[in-house]
Amino acid sequence: MAGFIRRFPFFPGTEVITAIEGVIIVDQAPPGQVEGGDTGVVAVLGEYADMTFAVKISASGVATTDPRAAEIIGAQDLQDKAGGFDEFLGEFGGSMGNGFVEVRNKRFQRLMIVPVDILTPAAGSQGTLRVWRELPTNQTVLISIGIVPTSAALVQASRQFASGANRARLAARVGFTDLIDRVNATDGSATTAASAVVQVFTSATGNFIVNGVLEGDAVVLGVIGTSINSGTFRVVSVDSATALTVEQQDGAAFVLTTESAIPYRVEPGSNADSGPGANQLSEAAGYDALARPLDATLATGTELTPAVVPPVGTAGSWDSLSGLTAKVHPSTPLTFEAALHAVNAAASATIDARYQAAFDALLSDDFPERDINIVVAARKSDTIRTKMESHVLVASERGLTRRGISSPPINQLTLATVLGDTGNGVGSTRDERLDYAWPGCVTSVPEAVGFSIATSDGKTTSDGLLDVTDDTWLASVESVLPPERNPAQSAPPVPTVLSPVVGFARGTPKLDISGYTQLRARGIVGLRFDKTIGPHFQSGITTSLISGEKNIFRRRMADFLQDAIAARLVQLSKLPLTQQNKDDMITELDAFLVDLQSPDNPSAQRIGSFSNNDVSGNTAATRANNIHVIITKVQLVPTGDFIVLQTDIGTGVVITQALAA
């Protein structure tokens, strides 16, 4: 070969080209394209039954605060990550806060939940639980397999346990596996010894080391009703190939009576125990089940039984949760703090602080937090709304474009207060990145049927028809609509999105045209029921009273355009400002905006006219400072908020036909 072949993604300098003979390939990338991003990613901060994403658990089984977002993909994923309905969470009929109810019945382009930490006490860390179940007994003294196969099982978040009058609910789901036995045989033996918390079990053929038996594994001895020794035990240590030291699941002292030819099997610990890894009951690392106390602090080592006890395992039957029991961490109690853990905890500075921390956790460039566009808080208070305002402003300044949607507490039923500038009034926080929706509405939550739930008018209901605020409904509408649309439109898909809304919240004052005119003038998105189109929002306006900042769609579309263009231009930043690179920038912007303009398909039009100018904003000074200015102007397509039908109807009306050109 007469020379070398080299390839560069840019045109190299002469000194590089002439360094060695050969062929230079300049593989320049063609102009790319500007791609629009998501504008309907909603994050709902709230109090959820499952707080896996609200805290973190240390290696020693202690929970500390760590709120973060979790994306929800479908109804089952919501159940898995957020838990189901918990009637004890949130101040129904008041400041609310129940995250499940907040998202129930809503539709979103993308949804993220942000569980607020109502688990750990203000003083610091929180203890956890260890949860276990019994495994099915062996078939016979000659057959050392279960009467039924061990099946996997889930204990859902909010499952209630108690010690006497003191209750606790799981704050995350607990799972048991169905892994195959490590070993099983019928030659087990035990020798009577003094009562103690551990005993020795042997098997001449067990070969426990080779079979991989570990500390924390479950040992099922005997046959219930037949063997002298029967039940589910836990491995404390593997003493040799033929000997195990075992403990009862609850750690209580016990005796293994002398017996031989005991049928047994050893199953992986996760089949019977929530404890992570190879840990016996006394080891803190074996505790990781989150729980929140409801009445009082539960001391270390407290044993808890389920409020609804599963069927007891017998010689012929077994339930996947037979013997379900929990125990509090051995060194860190389950600390009760009324402001956080009391049933239907009322609004407080303590809860407000947890919402503030959750907002701060979203100021991250990491996935999925960076994708969030719209934030809503399930709990309503002045402090939370003020924090929402500062959050969306700070996030947007950092390039994490956000808007916040809020409502007053559901029991705020006075028009004058809502119109005001203090307290729960719309005027206490104003910005074009903030929307305020009122009055509240009623929606059906079937999971709440049978529970006595407070209503907005100070009464209670048990029919599942709950009073909820409008902020998340508005977030739902904004999420599914393109940013250039007015969320107050009544055309599809809005009727579908709002179809679960069945009426105004109980006690809502009657609103006429005068009331809605006042709402609009003060920057409130008012819910209205029309006899023809049903529920819809009357005015798609922000809380800002500044001219040019009134319409929600203007701010949303501006964010969409700015974010899409900036995301592409940042890929071109720091490149040499050659004429080619500058022309490429304009070419890409023109192509993006022409696509939105859609001149060849008018039904797909999203913007009016536009211009891109990279001349007038640039001077010798900007060039000297490596600054390149592009001035982009986009005319939005106005929405038909005010349609005037001018008529002239009567028997004497003269119709003049226009002549064809």
N, C-alpha and C positions, 0 to 999 in steps of 0.2 A: 504494500500500500504506500502510495507516494506522500501521504500526509495523514494527519489525525482529524477525526470528526468530533466536533464538540457542539453541545446544545446549551442555549441560554434562554431563559424566559423573558429577557429584555435585551436591548441592543447594547453590547458591551463596548467599552472604550477601545480606542486604537491600540493602547498598550497591551490590552488583553488579546485582541485579535492578532497582533503581530508577534506574540510571544512564541508561537510555534506554527509551522506551516500546516495547512489543511483546510477543511471546510467548516465554516461556522453556521450552525442552524440557529436562527432567532425565532423561537416559538412564542410569538406574542399572543396573549389571550385576546379574543375578540371582545367587544363591549358586552358586559353582562346585562342583567336586568334588575330593575327594582321590583321587589315582591312585597305585597301588602301583608301585614302580620295580623294576628288575632286582635280583636277589639272587644270581645265578649267573654273574657276569662274572669269569672267572678270568684272572689274569696269571701266566705262567710265565717267570721269569727264568732264562736259560740261555745256553749257548755254542752259537750257531747258525752254520751254514756261511756264511750271508749276514749281514753285519754293517752293512748299509746303515743300519739304525736304531740302531746302536751308536756311530756316529761322524758327524762332519760334515766336509766337504771344503772347504777355502778356495779362493779364486779362483786361488791359486798352486799348487793341486794337492796340498796337504798335509792329512793327516787328523788330527783331534783328537777327543778323547772327547766324546760327546754321546748317552748312552743315552736311549731313549724307547720308548714302547709303540706297537705296531702291531696293529690288529685283524685277525683272520684270518677270512675268509669262505670256508670250504670248503677241500678238499684242494689244489686248484690254487693257491689264494691262499697257502696255507702254503708250497708249493714256491717260489712267486714271491718271497715276502717273507723266508722263513727259510732257503731252500735245502733240499737233500735230506740224506740220511744221509752223514756224514763220520766214518769210522772212527778218525780221528786226534783228534777232539774229545772231551774228557772222560776221566776216569779210570775206565774200566770196571772193575767188580769192587771199586771203592773209593768215593771221594767222588763219582764220576760227574760230571755237568755237561753232558752232551750234550743240548741242547735238543730236537733232533728226536726222539730216543728218548723223552724225557720226555713228549712230547705224542702220540706214535704210539699208535694204537688207542683213544685216549680220545674221549669225547663231552662236549661242553660246550654250555651254553645260549649263551654267548658266550665266545670265546677271544681273549686278547691275548698276543702274545709280547713279551718285553723282552730283546733281545739284549744280553748283557753285553760290554763292550769288552775283548776279549782281542787287540786289534789294535795299539793304540798302546803304545809302551814307556813305562815309568814316567818316563823322563827327559823325555817330551814328545811331540812330533808324530811322525807316521809318513809315510814316503814312499808314493807310489802308483805305479801302472803305466800305461803306454799300450799298448793291445793293437790289433793290426791283422791284416787278412787280405788276400790277393790277390783280385782280381776276375777273372771269366772273360775269356779272351783274345778278340780280335775274330775274326769268322767267316772273312773272307778279306781280301786286300789291297784289295778293292773294296767290301767290306761292313763298315762300322764299327759293328757291333752285336755283342754278346756271343754266344758259341757257345750259351749258354743265358742266360735272363734272370737278372740278379742277384737273388738271393733273400735275404730277411731271415734272420738267424741269431742264436741265443743261445749264449753260452758260459756254462755254469752255474757257480755258486759251487762251490768245492772242486776245480775243474779244476786239475790239477797241472802246473807248469812247472818247469824246472830250468836251472841254469847249472853244468855239470860235476856235482859231487856235491851241490851246494847246491840245495835244493828250495824252492818256494813254491807256495801254493795261493790261487786267487782267493777273496776274501772278499766278493764280490758278483758277481752275474751281469753279463755284458757283452753288449750287443746291437749288432747291425749292421742297418742299414735296407736297404730296396730301392727307394729313390726313383729317379725317372726321370732320364735323362741331362740334363745342362745343355746339352751340345752334342756332336755327333759329326760327323766328316768324314773324308775320305781324302786330304787335301792337306797332311798334317803334314810337317815337315822338321826336320832336325837337321844341325849341322855339327860335325865333330870338333874337340874342344878338349882341353886338358890335363885329366888326371884331377882331379876336384874333387868336393866334396860336393854341389854344385849345377851344373846345366847348363841351357841355354836351348833351348826347343822352340817352334817357330813354326807358324802356319797362316794362310794368306792369307784364308781365309773364316771363321776361328774366331769373330771378333767377341766375344772373351772378356768384355769389359766389359758389353756389352749383354746377353749370355747369363747374366750373373750369376755368373761363375766367381769363387770365393773362395780365399783362402789356406787350405790344409788339404784342398782337394778332391782327389779321386783321378783320376789320368790313366792310362788304359789305352792303351799304345802297341803297335802292330803286331800280328803274329800269331805265336804261339809256333811255332818251327820253320821259319818262312818269312821273317819280317822280320829285318833286321839288329838293329834295336832293338825289343825287346818286353818287356812286363812292366807292373806297376802302380807308379806313381810318385805323389808328393804335390806339390801346388802350394805353392811357397814364396812366390811373389809373382806378381801379374798385372801384367806390365810395360807392356803396351799391348793394343790390340784384337787384335793378331796374335801376341803373344809372351808366353810363360810361363816363369818360372824354376821348375824342378822339382828334387826330391830323391828319392833312393831311400827306400823305406819305412823301412829301418833306419838311414838317415843316413850310410851308408858312401860313400866316394869312388867315383866311377864315370865312365864315358865314354859319351857318345852319339856313335855313329859317323855320319859323313855319310851321309844317306839322304833321299830325297824320296818324295812320294806315300805317306806313312805313314798307315795307317788309325788313327784314335784316337777316343776318347770321354772326356769329362770327367763324372764322376759326383759327387754330393754327398759330402763327406768322411765323413759318417756311414755310408755304404755300406761303407767299407773300414776305418774307424778308430774307436776308442772315444773319441778325444779330443774334448772338448766345444768347440764354436765353431770359429772359423777360426784354427787354430794349426799351425805347422810343428813338426817333431820336437823342436827345441831349446828350445821355449817351455814353461815349467813349467805354464802354464794348460791345456795340452793333455793333462795327466795326471789321471785321476780314477778309475782302476780299483783297487779295494781288493784287497790281497793280504796274506797273513801268511807270513813265512819259517818254514821248518821246521827248519833246521839251523844257519844262520849268517847274519850280516848280509850283505845283497846291496848292493854299492856302487852309487853313482849311475851311471846309464848302462849298467848290466849288461843284456845281452840274454838273454832266456829263451826256451827252446823247449818246446813241450808234451811231456809224458811220453808221451802217445799222439799220434803225429803224424798229422794228417789226410792224405788222399790229395793228391798234388801235382797242380796244375792242368796240363793238357796242351792240345795243339791241338784235341783232341776231347772233353775231359772236364774237369769242374770240380766240386769239393766246396764246400759253403757255408762251410767253414772251411779251405780250401786256403791254405797259407802262413801259418797262424796263428802269431803271434809276439808277444812282450811285451818291454817295456823299462822299467827302473827310472827313476824320476824323475831329472831332470838335476842337481838340487842337494840333494835330501833322500834319504838311503839308505833301504832297507827294513831297518830295524833289528831284529835278533833278540834277544829276551829269553827265556831258557829257561823261566822260571816261567810265561810266558804262551803261548809259541809252540811249545814242545817237543811232540813227538808224545805224545798222551795225558798231558798235564801233570798232575802230582800236585797235591794240595791244598797251598796256600801262602798266606802272608799277602798276597802280591801279588794273587792271584786273589780272595781274600776282600775286599780293598779295592775291586775292580771290582764285586763284587756289592753291596757297601755303597753305592757310587755309584749303581748302578742302582735300588736301593730309594729313595734320596733323590730321584731323578728322577721318581718316581711321586707325590711330594707336590706335585701341581699341580692347580689348578682347571680346567685346560684339557682339552678332549676329545683323545684318548679316556681319558687317565689318570683323570679324575674319576669314570668309570663303574666302575672296578675294585672288586670286593667281596672277592675271595679271591686271595691271593698264595702262590705256591709257588716255591721255588728249586731248580733242577736240580742244583746242587752242594750237598753236605751238609758242614757243618762247624759247630763250636760258635760261631764268630764270626758266620757267616751266620745261624744260628738266633737268636742274641742280637739281631742287627740286625733280623731279621724281627719280633721281639717289640716292639722300640722303634718300628719303622715302623708296625705296625698300631695301636699305642696313640696315637702322635702323629697319624696320619692320621685316626683316629676322633675324636680331640679336635677336629680341624679340620672335622669334618663329612664327611670322606671315609671313610665307614664301611668298615672292612676287618677281615678275619680272615686268619690265616696258618696254613698246614698244613705240617708238616715230618716228616721221618723221619731216623733215623740213617744213616750210610753203609751201603751195601748189604752190606758185609762185616762189619757189626756183628751177630754171630750169638749173642751170649751174653745170656740172659734177665736175669741179675743186673745186667749193665751197663745194659741198657735200662731196667730198673726203678729205677736209681739216680738220685741227685741231682746228679751231676757229669758232666763230659765229654759223651758222647753220650746220657746218661740223660735220661729225660723230665723229671726234676725240676730240671734246670738252667734251664729257662724255664717258667713257669706263668702262665696267664691264661685266662679264659674265651674270649678271642679267639684262642687258639692250640690247634690240634689236633695230635696226634702219632700217627702210624700206623706199625705194625710187626706182623709181620715182612714182608720183601719178597716179591716173587713173580717168576714167569717169564712172559714174553709173547713172542710171535713177532714179529720184525722182519725181514720178508723181504729188505729192503735190506742186511741185515748178513750174509746167507748168503755163505759163501766167505771172509769175513774172520776172522782169529783174534782173538777178543774175550775179554778176561779175565772170569772169572765170580766170584761172591761167595765161593766156596770156595777161591780161589787158583789155579784151573786155567783152561783156555781152552776156547772152543767156536767152531765155525765153521758151525753149523747154523741160525743166526739166532734161536735161543731164548735170549733175554737175561734176565739178572737185573736187576730194576728195583725201586725203592722204592715204597711204597704211598701216599706223600703226594699225588701227582697223581691216582692212582686215587680217593682219597677226595675230592679237589677235584672230580673229574668227577662223582661221585655227588651231592655237595652242589650242584653247578651245575645238574643236571637236575631235582633234587627241589625242590618248593616249600619255603619256609623252615620251615613248621610240621611238616615230616616229619622222622622220625628217619633219618639216613643209614645206620643199621645195619639198616634194614628189608630184607626179602628179597623183597618184592612188586615187581612191575614199577614202574618200568623198570630197577631195579637189576640183575636177572639179565642183561639185555641190555648194560648199561654194563660189567659185569665179565666178560662172556663171553670176551674175549680173554685173561683170566688163566688160565693152564693149570697152575699149581702153585706151591708155595712156592719161594723162592729157594734155590739150592743151598746145603746146609750148615745150613739152618734147623733148630733143635732141635725135637723133637716136643713139641707143646703139647696138654695135656689140660685138663679142666675146672678143675683147680687153677691151671694156667698162665694161662688166660683170666680166672680170678677175680682173680689178681694183677694182670694187665694193667688190668682195669677199676678195681681199687682205686687204681692209681697214675695213672689218667688217660690210658690208652693205647687207641687204637682198634685192636683186633686183627683182622687178616685171618684168616678161618676158611673151611675147605672142609667143607661139609655133604654127606652122601651123597645127600640129596634135592634140595636147592636150589642146590648148588654153591658158588662163592666168594661171600662176603659179609663184611661187617664185624660183629663180634660186639657191640660196645658203641658207641653214638653219643654219646661223652662228650668234653668238653673236657679240657685239662690241669689246669684249676683244681680244687682240692680243697675249695673253699669251698662250704658248703651253699647251694643255690639257683643255683649257677653250673655245675652238673655237665653238664647236657644241652646238646648242640650246638643242637638245634632251638629251645631257649628263647632263646639269644643271637641266633640268626639271625632268629627271628620278631620279637623285640624290636627288632632293627635295622630290619627291614622296616617295622614299624608306625611307629617313631619317624621314620625317613627319609621315609616317605610323608606322614605328617602334617606334619612340619616343612617339607617342600618346598611344601606348600600354604599353610601359615600364614605363611611368609616373604613370600608375595605379598600378604598382608594386613597385614604389619607397617608401622608408621609411619602408618597411617590413623587418623583420629580414633576414639577408643574410645566411639563412640555405642552405644546399646543395640542398634541395628540391626546394626552391625558385629559386636558381641559375639555376638548371636544367630545371625548368619550363620556364625560360626566353629563354634559348637556344632552347628548344623544340618548343616554339612558333615562334621564328625567323626562325628556320629550316623549319617549316611547311609553313610559309608565303612565303619564298623564293623558296621552292620546287614547290609551287603552281604557282609562276611566271615562274619558269623554265619549268614546264609542260612536264616532260619526257614521260608521257603516251599519250600526244596529241601534237605532234610537231608543228602543225599549230597554237597553242595557246601560243607558247613560247614567253616570254617577256624579259628574261635575260639568260645569259650563266651560267657559273659555279659560285659558291659562297662558302664562308666559314664563320663560326662564332666561335670565339675563346674567351673564358673567363678565360684563364689561363695565357698567357704570359704578359698581361697588368696589372696583379694584383701582388702586393708585400705586404710585411708586413706593409709598410708605408701606402699604399692605404687602406688596411683593418683597420688599426688603425684610419684612418680618415673617416671611413664609406663610402669609395669609392669602387665601383665595376665597373671594366672596361670590356666592351665587344667589341672586334675588329671584325667588319663585313667587308668583302670584297666581292664585287659583280662585275662580269664581264658582261658588257652590250653587247648586240648583235649589232655589227656594222651595219650601213646602207650602202647600195650600192651606195655611192655617185660617185664612179669612176669605171665604168664597162669597162673592156678591152676586146674587141673582136679581137682575133688574128686569122687571116685567111691565108690560103694558097690555092689559087684558080687558076686553069689553066688546060690546056689539058695535061700537062706533070706531073701533081701532082700524086705521088704514094701514094695510100691508103694502109696502113698496118692494117689488121684486128687483133685486139687483141684476143688471144685465151682464151677461157673460162677456168676458174680455174678448 
